[in-house]
Amino acid sequence: MKVLAGLFLAVCVSQAAVTVEQYHVHDFSFHAAGVAGNPFDVDLTAEFMGPGGVRIVIPGFYDGDDTWKIRFAPTAVGKWTMRTISPVSALNAQADDNITATANTNKAIHGALLIDPLHRAHFVYQDGTHYFLMGYEADWLWGADMLDPDRKVMHHLIDQIDARGFNHVLVNVYAYDTSWAKGNTNQWDYGPAPLYVFGGTNAQPDHTKLNPEFFKIYDGMMQALQDKGIVANVMLKVYNKQVNWPKPGSADEARYFRYVTARYQAYSNIVWDFSKEAYNEKDKNLERRLIDLVRATDGYHRLTTAHDNDGYDWNADWNSNLDFRTDQEHEHWMEMAIFDRNLRQWPYINSELYYERGVDDLPTYPKKNDWQEQVRGAYEVYLSGGYFAYYYSNTAWDLVKPDPEPPGMPRFQILKENLSVLPYWRMDPKPELAVGGPCLALPGQVYAFYVKPGSGSGGTKGVEITVNLTALQSSGTVEWVNTWTGEKAVDGVPKPGVYTYHRPAFFGDAPALLVVKAN
């Protein structure tokens, strides 16, 4: 429904001077009492003009109490102006010619996440900083202690994630409860959520309305992630968590997608994800229309993906509106990373491979793996040219118990510290250069291999990997990294050739990262 009139004459009102840092959000608020019809259907947009003639058109959103907001984040330092457009006279022709964007002072913030135009299987930030994605699945991060004004549990988990180097969080907009642990089974079980994303309740919904009180709490999570420079991979829907969603293809469904996009697009750390387990949406034309709706509503043109969506991602008639691949691959993860990366020349993320068991054995998803399996899977994905998201049973879905720290987390920090310093964005998967493990290489210059304990390759007992270094440009250095402890050992390569290697004996049973560099 389009609202065509308000109670006030259209006047140009100059707002107070605004100063905001580049990439940081600022809310412009507008009040209009007595507006007829559904306030969530009011059309409100603002045109922002900035340095060098940059123009951004941003939709507004209703925030309750006769208040609409335009959420803006300047993309460049300098002077900006704003003009609003709305059929509601009190919201129309509002102006601010005195907006100043100052330099960003938060070293963790680098602007929007983009596809690297020179290395299209990788990401780069808006300011040119390379982004080595290391993900963390925290589906219920928004719902952890959501009625506690201090959000102590949520902030503790975010701090923990940040301290170990994770920079990409997979999180839902909303989910209701899980089928494997229904109800609040313990103090760390936050499902069902106490607030519903729509009007009414999950049992008796009013899908014509959104719930601003829910979203104000969600704002706090987005800001906390932004402050840490952590990308929020926001999954707009989830089909198998007992949510009473609007009817597919309805105006209520479209309103929800527009509202979420309008409210969060200004956060430079956001990427859109159509749905958790998007394969549950059988109507792929509807899926495409909804993704197109998000992209058309988003004035900042943030990246878009769809979680585990094989049929859609591989169909050239549908997938033109996605920017990178998010997969959950449980069998052929190394081959899949290479396959997807080569198919589209786009980044590949394996978001759900293993399910690390909780230190405390709490009711959760029944499939559980040892941390050693998950660490191994991560190295195999990274060295096949992909990226990885960590899954810990006690902080996924509606269970949020960050302490004690899961044993896998510090091992992922070791992984990132050793892989992110390589020219990762210029290296390609080269499985043909190794027998016994995956290989990522910039041939002739730098190679990375994952070496597991084993009885040998090529029939040579005690040899755990055989590598082809015939393209090495000179002599080289060999660095071994214990993937469980971070311990290192250094050796050399005298000349190009084929070499067989065994992990250092003091590594014990721990797999190793083997890095070879030309001198």
C-alpha positions in Angstrom: 0.0 0.0 0.0 1.4 3.4 -0.9 0.8 6.2 1.6 0.0 9.4 -0.3 -0.5 12.0 2.3 0.5 13.2 5.8 -0.6 16.0 8.1 2.0 18.5 7.3 2.9 20.7 4.3 6.0 19.9 2.4 8.8 22.1 3.6 12.5 22.0 3.3 13.9 21.8 6.8 17.7 22.0 7.3 18.9 19.5 9.8 21.6 20.2 12.4 25.3 19.9 11.3 26.3 16.2 11.3 29.9 14.9 11.5 30.4 11.1 11.0 33.5 9.1 10.2 33.9 7.4 6.9 32.2 3.9 6.8 30.4 4.6 10.1 26.7 4.7 10.4 24.5 7.7 11.3 20.7 7.8 11.6 18.7 10.7 10.4 15.3 10.6 12.2 12.0 12.1 11.0 8.7 12.4 12.8 5.3 12.3 11.2 2.2 11.9 13.3 -1.2 10.7 12.0 0.0 9.0 8.8 -2.8 6.9 7.3 -2.3 3.3 6.5 0.5 0.9 7.3 3.6 2.8 8.4 5.8 0.0 7.1 4.6 0.8 3.6 5.5 4.5 3.6 7.8 5.4 0.8 10.8 7.3 2.0 14.2 7.7 0.3 17.1 10.1 0.7 19.6 11.1 -2.0 23.1 11.7 -0.6 25.6 13.6 -2.8 29.2 13.4 -1.8 32.8 14.2 -2.9 33.5 13.8 -6.6 29.9 13.7 -7.5 29.2 10.3 -5.8 25.5 9.7 -5.4 23.8 7.2 -3.0 20.1 6.7 -2.8 19.0 5.1 0.4 15.5 3.9 1.5 14.2 4.7 4.9 12.5 2.4 7.4 9.9 2.8 10.1 11.3 2.5 13.6 8.0 2.8 15.6 6.5 5.8 17.6 5.7 7.8 14.4 9.5 7.8 13.6 11.2 7.0 10.3 14.9 6.7 9.8 17.4 7.0 7.0 20.6 5.1 8.0 23.7 6.5 6.2 27.4 5.8 6.1 29.7 8.0 4.0 31.9 6.1 1.6 34.4 9.0 1.2 35.8 11.8 3.3 34.5 15.3 2.7 31.2 17.2 2.5 27.9 15.5 1.8 24.3 16.7 1.3 21.0 15.0 1.8 17.5 15.4 0.4 14.5 13.2 1.2 11.7 12.2 -1.1 8.3 10.9 0.2 4.6 11.2 -0.6 4.2 12.0 3.1 4.6 15.7 3.3 6.2 15.7 6.8 8.9 13.3 5.5 9.4 15.0 2.1 12.0 17.6 1.2 13.9 17.3 4.4 17.5 18.5 3.8 20.9 18.7 5.3 23.7 20.5 3.5 26.1 20.3 6.3 27.2 16.7 6.6 31.0 16.2 7.1 32.6 12.8 6.7 35.9 12.6 8.6 38.6 10.0 8.3 37.9 6.6 9.8 39.8 6.1 13.0 38.9 2.5 13.7 41.8 0.4 12.3 39.6 -2.7 12.2 37.2 -1.0 9.7 38.2 -1.0 6.0 34.9 -0.3 4.3 32.7 -2.6 2.3 33.8 -6.1 1.3 34.3 -6.5 -2.4 35.3 -9.1 -4.9 39.0 -8.5 -5.8 38.9 -7.4 -9.4 42.4 -8.7 -10.0 42.0 -12.0 -8.2 38.3 -12.9 -8.6 38.4 -16.0 -6.3 39.2 -13.6 -3.4 37.9 -10.6 -1.5 39.3 -7.2 -0.9 38.1 -4.3 1.3 36.9 -1.0 -0.1 40.2 0.6 1.1 42.3 -1.9 -0.8 43.1 -4.2 2.2 43.2 -7.9 1.4 40.6 -10.0 3.3 41.6 -13.5 4.4 38.2 -14.8 5.3 38.0 -17.0 8.4 34.4 -17.6 9.3 32.5 -18.5 12.5 28.9 -19.8 12.5 27.0 -18.1 15.2 23.4 -18.3 13.9 21.8 -17.2 17.2 24.3 -14.4 18.1 21.4 -11.8 17.9 19.3 -13.9 20.3 21.9 -14.6 23.1 20.7 -12.8 26.2 18.7 -10.4 24.0 16.7 -8.9 26.8 19.8 -8.1 28.9 20.6 -4.4 28.2 24.3 -5.1 28.5 24.2 -8.2 26.2 27.1 -9.7 28.2 26.9 -13.2 26.6 26.8 -11.8 23.1 29.7 -9.4 23.6 31.8 -12.1 25.3 31.4 -14.4 22.3 32.2 -11.5 19.8 35.3 -10.7 21.8 36.3 -14.3 21.8 35.7 -14.6 18.1 37.7 -11.4 17.4 40.6 -12.4 19.7 41.2 -15.6 17.7 41.2 -13.8 14.3 37.8 -14.8 13.0 36.5 -12.0 10.8 33.3 -13.3 9.2 30.2 -14.4 11.2 27.3 -16.3 9.7 24.2 -15.1 11.6 20.4 -15.3 11.0 18.1 -12.4 11.0 15.7 -14.6 12.9 15.0 -18.2 13.8 12.5 -19.6 16.3 13.7 -22.9 17.7 15.5 -26.1 16.8 13.9 -29.5 16.4 16.7 -31.4 18.2 16.4 -29.4 21.5 13.0 -27.8 21.7 12.3 -25.1 24.2 14.8 -23.6 26.7 16.5 -26.8 27.8 19.1 -24.9 29.9 20.3 -21.4 30.7 22.4 -21.2 27.5 19.5 -22.3 25.2 18.0 -19.1 23.8 15.2 -20.7 21.7 12.4 -19.9 21.3 13.4 -16.3 21.1 11.5 -13.9 23.4 10.7 -11.5 20.6 9.3 -12.1 17.2 10.6 -10.4 14.0 7.0 -9.6 12.9 4.0 -8.2 14.7 2.2 -10.5 17.0 3.9 -13.8 17.9 5.3 -16.7 16.0 2.1 -18.7 16.8 -0.2 -15.8 16.0 1.7 -13.5 13.6 0.8 -10.2 12.0 2.9 -10.4 8.9 1.8 -6.9 7.8 4.0 -5.4 10.5 7.6 -5.7 11.5 8.7 -5.5 15.1 11.0 -2.4 15.6 11.8 -3.5 19.2 13.3 -6.7 17.8 15.4 -4.8 15.3 16.6 -2.3 17.8 18.2 -5.2 19.6 19.6 -6.5 16.4 21.1 -3.1 15.7 23.3 -3.6 18.8 24.7 -6.8 17.4 25.4 -5.3 14.1 27.2 -2.3 15.7 29.3 -4.6 17.9 30.4 -6.6 14.9 31.1 -3.4 13.0 33.3 -2.0 15.8 35.4 -5.2 15.6 35.6 -5.1 11.8 33.8 -8.5 11.6 31.8 -9.1 8.5 28.2 -10.1 9.2 27.0 -12.7 6.7 23.3 -12.0 7.4 21.0 -14.9 6.4 17.6 -13.3 5.7 15.6 -16.5 6.0 15.9 -20.0 7.5 13.4 -22.7 6.4 13.9 -25.4 9.0 13.9 -23.6 12.3 10.1 -23.4 13.0 9.6 -19.8 11.9 6.1 -18.8 10.8 7.2 -16.8 7.7 4.8 -14.9 5.4 3.2 -16.7 2.5 5.8 -17.2 -0.3 5.5 -14.5 -3.0 3.3 -12.3 -0.9 3.5 -8.6 -0.3 4.3 -9.4 3.3 7.3 -11.4 2.3 8.6 -8.7 0.0 8.0 -6.1 2.8 10.2 -8.1 5.1 13.1 -8.3 2.6 12.9 -4.6 1.8 12.8 -3.6 5.5 15.9 -5.7 6.5 17.8 -4.3 3.5 16.8 -0.7 4.2 17.7 -1.0 7.9 21.2 -2.7 7.5 22.6 -1.8 4.1 24.6 1.2 5.5 26.7 -1.1 7.7 29.9 -1.5 5.7 30.5 -5.0 7.3 27.3 -6.6 5.9 26.9 -9.1 3.1 23.5 -10.5 2.2 22.7 -14.2 2.3 19.3 -15.2 0.9 18.8 -18.0 3.4 20.4 -20.6 5.5 20.0 -23.9 3.6 18.6 -22.1 0.6 18.0 -25.4 -1.2 14.7 -25.6 0.8 13.3 -22.9 -1.4 12.0 -25.0 -4.3 10.7 -22.0 -6.3 13.9 -20.8 -7.8 12.2 -18.0 -9.7 10.8 -16.7 -6.4 14.3 -16.9 -4.9 15.7 -14.9 -7.8 13.0 -12.2 -7.5 13.7 -11.8 -3.8 17.5 -11.6 -4.3 16.9 -9.1 -7.0 14.6 -7.1 -4.6 17.4 -7.0 -2.0 19.9 -5.8 -4.6 17.6 -3.2 -6.0 16.8 -1.9 -2.5 20.5 -1.7 -1.4 22.0 1.6 -2.4 25.4 0.5 -1.4 25.5 -2.7 -3.5 26.8 -5.1 -0.9 27.8 -8.6 -1.8 25.2 -11.3 -2.0 25.3 -15.1 -1.6 22.9 -18.0 -0.8 23.9 -20.7 1.7 24.3 -24.2 0.2 22.4 -23.6 -3.0 23.9 -26.0 -5.6 21.1 -26.0 -8.2 20.8 -22.2 -8.2 24.5 -21.5 -8.1 25.3 -23.7 -11.0 22.5 -22.5 -13.2 23.6 -19.6 -15.4 20.0 -18.5 -15.9 19.6 -17.8 -12.2 22.9 -17.2 -10.5 23.8 -13.8 -12.1 22.6 -12.1 -9.0 25.1 -13.8 -6.6 28.7 -12.7 -5.9 30.3 -15.6 -4.1 29.6 -19.3 -3.3 28.6 -20.4 0.2 28.6 -24.2 0.5 28.2 -26.8 3.1 30.1 -29.8 1.7 30.4 -33.0 3.7 32.1 -35.4 1.3 34.2 -33.9 -1.5 35.2 -30.7 0.0 38.6 -30.3 -1.7 37.3 -31.1 -5.1 34.2 -28.9 -4.6 36.4 -25.9 -3.7 38.3 -26.2 -6.9 35.2 -27.0 -9.0 33.3 -24.0 -7.8 36.2 -21.6 -8.0 36.9 -22.6 -11.6 33.2 -22.6 -12.6 32.5 -19.0 -11.9 35.9 -17.5 -10.9 34.4 -16.4 -7.6 35.2 -16.9 -4.0 34.2 -20.3 -2.4 33.4 -20.7 1.3 32.7 -24.0 3.0 30.5 -22.9 5.8 29.6 -26.2 7.4 31.9 -29.2 7.2 32.3 -30.6 10.7 30.5 -29.9 14.0 33.0 -29.6 16.8 31.6 -31.2 20.0 31.1 -28.9 23.0 33.5 -29.1 25.9 30.3 -29.4 27.9 28.0 -32.0 26.3 24.7 -30.1 26.0 21.6 -30.9 24.0 22.3 -29.7 20.4 22.6 -30.9 16.9 23.3 -34.6 17.3 26.2 -34.8 14.8 29.4 -34.1 16.6 33.1 -34.3 15.6 36.4 -34.0 17.4 38.2 -30.6 16.9 41.1 -32.4 15.1 38.7 -33.3 12.3 37.5 -29.8 11.8 41.0 -28.3 11.8 42.1 -30.9 9.2 39.0 -30.1 7.0 39.8 -26.4 7.3 43.4 -26.7 6.0 42.2 -29.0 3.2 39.7 -26.4 2.1 42.1 -23.4 2.4 44.8 -25.3 0.5 42.3 -26.1 -2.2 41.7 -22.4 -2.8 38.6 -21.9 -0.6 37.7 -20.3 2.7 36.2 -21.9 5.8 33.7 -21.2 8.6 34.2 -22.8 12.0 31.3 -24.5 13.7 31.3 -25.1 17.4 28.3 -27.1 18.8 27.9 -25.0 21.9 27.7 -21.6 20.1 25.7 -22.6 17.0 22.0 -22.2 16.7 20.1 -21.4 19.9 22.8 -22.8 22.2 25.3 -20.0 23.1 27.8 -21.0 25.8 31.2 -19.5 24.9 33.1 -20.8 27.9 35.1 -22.8 28.3 36.8 -21.8 25.0 36.5 -24.6 22.5 39.8 -26.3 21.7 39.5 -25.7 18.0 39.5 -21.9 18.3 43.3 -21.4 19.1 44.2 -23.9 16.3 42.3 -21.7 13.8 44.3 -18.7 15.0 47.4 -20.7 14.1 46.0 -21.4 10.7 45.2 -17.8 10.0 48.6 -16.5 11.3 50.5 -18.8 9.0 48.3 -18.7 5.8 47.3 -15.1 5.8 50.9 -13.9 5.5 51.3 -15.8 2.2 50.3 -14.1 -1.1 47.2 -16.2 -0.8 45.2 -14.2 -3.3 47.8 -15.0 -6.0 48.1 -18.7 -5.2 46.1 -21.4 -6.9 45.2 -24.9 -6.0 47.7 -27.3 -7.6 46.8 -30.8 -6.5 48.9 -32.2 -9.3 52.1 -31.0 -7.5 51.7 -33.2 -4.5 51.0 -36.8 -3.5 49.8 -37.1 0.1 48.0 -33.8 0.6 46.6 -30.7 -1.1 48.8 -28.0 -2.6 48.3 -24.3 -3.0 51.0 -22.6 -5.0 52.3 -19.7 -6.9 54.6 -22.1 -8.9 58.2 -21.3 -8.8 57.8 -18.8 -5.9 55.8 -20.2 -2.9 54.0 -23.5 -2.1 51.8 -24.6 0.8 51.0 -28.2 1.6 49.0 -30.0 4.3 50.8 -33.1 5.6 49.0 -35.7 7.7 50.6 -38.6 9.7 50.6 -41.6 7.4 52.4 -44.7 6.2 53.8 -43.1 3.1 53.2 -42.1 -0.5 54.6 -43.7 -3.6 55.3 -46.9 -1.7 58.0 -45.2 0.3 57.5 -46.1 4.0 57.8 -43.1 6.3 57.3 -40.5 3.5 54.1 -38.6 4.1 54.2 -36.3 1.1 55.9 -36.1 -2.2 56.1 -32.7 -3.9 57.0 -31.4 -7.3 59.3 -28.4 -7.0 60.8 -28.5 -10.4 59.5 -25.0 -11.2 61.3 -23.5 -8.2 63.2 -20.6 -9.4 66.2 -21.1 -7.1 67.1 -22.7 -3.9 64.5 -22.3 -1.3 63.4 -22.4 2.4 61.2 -25.0 4.1 59.1 -24.1 7.1 57.2 -26.7 9.0 54.3 -25.5 11.2 52.7 -27.8 13.8 48.9 -27.2 13.2 48.0 -28.0 16.8 50.6 -26.0 18.7 52.1 -23.5 16.3 55.7 -24.9 16.8 58.0 -24.5 13.8 61.0 -26.1 12.2 63.1 -24.7 9.3 65.0 -26.4 6.6 66.2 -25.7 3.1 65.7 -26.8 -0.5 69.1 -26.9 -2.4 67.6 -26.7 -6.0 64.5 -27.4 -8.1 63.4 -31.0 -8.0 61.0 -33.6 -6.6 61.3 -34.1 -2.9 59.8 -36.5 -0.3 59.1 -35.2 3.2 58.2 -36.5 6.7 56.9 -34.2 9.4 59.4 -33.3 12.1 59.5 -36.1 14.7 58.8 -33.7 17.6 55.4 -32.9 16.0 54.2 -36.3 17.2 50.7 -37.0 15.8 50.0 -33.5 14.8 49.5 -32.7 11.1 51.7 -30.1 9.6 51.6 -27.1 7.3 54.6 -27.2 5.0 55.6 -23.9 3.3 58.3 -23.8 0.6 59.5 -20.4 -0.7 62.1 -19.6 -3.3 65.1 -17.7 -1.9 
